[in-house]
Protein backbone atom coordinates (compact mmCIF):
# COMPACT_ATOMS: atom_id res chain seq x y z
CA UNK A 1 0.00 0.00 0.00
CA UNK A 2 1.41 3.36 -1.01
CA UNK A 3 1.95 6.35 1.26
CA UNK A 4 -1.02 8.25 -0.22
CA UNK A 5 -3.34 5.29 0.37
CA UNK A 6 -2.13 4.90 3.97
CA UNK A 7 -2.71 8.60 4.56
CA UNK A 8 -6.29 8.36 3.25
CA UNK A 9 -6.92 5.29 5.42
CA UNK A 10 -5.55 7.12 8.45
CA UNK A 11 -7.95 10.01 7.87
CA UNK A 12 -10.87 7.64 7.32
CA UNK A 13 -10.11 5.75 10.54
CA UNK A 14 -10.00 9.00 12.53
CA UNK A 15 -13.60 9.64 11.42
CA UNK A 16 -14.80 6.12 12.22
CA UNK A 17 -16.16 6.84 15.75
CA UNK A 18 -18.22 9.78 14.48
CA UNK A 19 -19.40 7.71 11.50
CA UNK A 20 -20.53 4.86 13.75
CA UNK A 21 -22.34 7.32 16.04
CA UNK A 22 -24.11 8.95 13.09
CA UNK A 23 -22.34 12.22 13.81
CA UNK A 24 -21.06 12.89 10.28
CA UNK A 25 -22.93 14.76 7.58
CA UNK A 26 -24.46 12.92 4.62
CA UNK A 27 -21.63 13.82 2.24
CA UNK A 28 -18.95 12.56 4.66
CA UNK A 29 -20.89 9.34 5.29
CA UNK A 30 -21.12 8.75 1.54
CA UNK A 31 -17.39 9.36 1.09
CA UNK A 32 -16.58 6.99 3.93
CA UNK A 33 -18.86 4.27 2.52
CA UNK A 34 -17.21 4.77 -0.87
CA UNK A 35 -13.80 4.30 0.76
CA UNK A 36 -14.97 1.18 2.65
CA UNK A 37 -16.25 -0.32 -0.60
CA UNK A 38 -12.79 -0.02 -2.14
CA UNK A 39 -10.45 -0.58 0.81
CA UNK A 40 -10.41 -4.09 2.22
CA UNK A 41 -8.47 -3.12 5.36
CA UNK A 42 -10.78 -0.27 6.33
CA UNK A 43 -13.83 -2.37 5.46
CA UNK A 44 -12.64 -5.08 7.86
CA UNK A 45 -12.09 -2.49 10.59
CA UNK A 46 -15.55 -0.94 10.22
CA UNK A 47 -17.24 -4.36 10.09
CA UNK A 48 -15.37 -5.48 13.18
CA UNK A 49 -16.33 -2.29 15.03
CA UNK A 50 -19.99 -2.69 14.07
CA UNK A 51 -20.05 -6.35 15.08
CA UNK A 52 -18.35 -5.58 18.40
CA UNK A 53 -20.82 -2.80 19.12
CA UNK A 54 -23.78 -5.03 18.32
CA UNK A 55 -22.44 -7.87 20.43
CA UNK A 56 -21.68 -5.83 23.54
CA UNK A 57 -24.12 -2.94 23.46
CA UNK A 58 -27.36 -4.22 22.03
CA UNK A 59 -30.35 -3.82 24.31
CA UNK A 60 -31.31 -6.80 26.41
CA UNK A 61 -34.92 -7.99 26.30
CA UNK A 62 -37.06 -6.15 28.85
CA UNK A 63 -38.43 -9.45 30.18
CA UNK A 64 -35.05 -10.47 31.55
CA UNK A 65 -34.60 -7.19 33.43
CA UNK A 66 -38.07 -7.39 34.96
CA UNK A 67 -37.56 -11.00 36.04
CA UNK A 68 -34.29 -10.07 37.77
CA UNK A 69 -35.91 -7.10 39.52
CA UNK A 70 -38.73 -9.28 40.87
CA UNK A 71 -36.29 -11.96 42.05
CA UNK A 72 -34.30 -9.44 44.10
C-alpha positions as CSV (number, residue, x, y, z in Angstrom):
1,X,0.0,0.0,0.0
2,X,1.4,3.4,-1.0
3,X,1.9,6.4,1.3
4,X,-1.0,8.2,-0.2
5,X,-3.3,5.3,0.4
6,X,-2.1,4.9,4.0
7,X,-2.7,8.6,4.6
8,X,-6.3,8.4,3.2
9,X,-6.9,5.3,5.4
10,X,-5.5,7.1,8.4
11,X,-7.9,10.0,7.9
12,X,-10.9,7.6,7.3
13,X,-10.1,5.7,10.5
14,X,-10.0,9.0,12.5
15,X,-13.6,9.6,11.4
16,X,-14.8,6.1,12.2
17,X,-16.2,6.8,15.8
18,X,-18.2,9.8,14.5
19,X,-19.4,7.7,11.5
20,X,-20.5,4.9,13.8
21,X,-22.3,7.3,16.0
22,X,-24.1,8.9,13.1
23,X,-22.3,12.2,13.8
24,X,-21.1,12.9,10.3
25,X,-22.9,14.8,7.6
26,X,-24.5,12.9,4.6
27,X,-21.6,13.8,2.2
28,X,-19.0,12.6,4.7
29,X,-20.9,9.3,5.3
30,X,-21.1,8.7,1.5
31,X,-17.4,9.4,1.1
32,X,-16.6,7.0,3.9
33,X,-18.9,4.3,2.5
34,X,-17.2,4.8,-0.9
35,X,-13.8,4.3,0.8
36,X,-15.0,1.2,2.6
37,X,-16.3,-0.3,-0.6
38,X,-12.8,0.0,-2.1
39,X,-10.5,-0.6,0.8
40,X,-10.4,-4.1,2.2
41,X,-8.5,-3.1,5.4
42,X,-10.8,-0.3,6.3
43,X,-13.8,-2.4,5.5
44,X,-12.6,-5.1,7.9
45,X,-12.1,-2.5,10.6
46,X,-15.6,-0.9,10.2
47,X,-17.2,-4.4,10.1
48,X,-15.4,-5.5,13.2
49,X,-16.3,-2.3,15.0
50,X,-20.0,-2.7,14.1
51,X,-20.1,-6.4,15.1
52,X,-18.3,-5.6,18.4
53,X,-20.8,-2.8,19.1
54,X,-23.8,-5.0,18.3
55,X,-22.4,-7.9,20.4
56,X,-21.7,-5.8,23.5
57,X,-24.1,-2.9,23.5
58,X,-27.4,-4.2,22.0
59,X,-30.4,-3.8,24.3
60,X,-31.3,-6.8,26.4
61,X,-34.9,-8.0,26.3
62,X,-37.1,-6.2,28.9
63,X,-38.4,-9.4,30.2
64,X,-35.0,-10.5,31.5
65,X,-34.6,-7.2,33.4
66,X,-38.1,-7.4,35.0
67,X,-37.6,-11.0,36.0
68,X,-34.3,-10.1,37.8
69,X,-35.9,-7.1,39.5
70,X,-38.7,-9.3,40.9
71,X,-36.3,-12.0,42.0
72,X,-34.3,-9.4,44.1
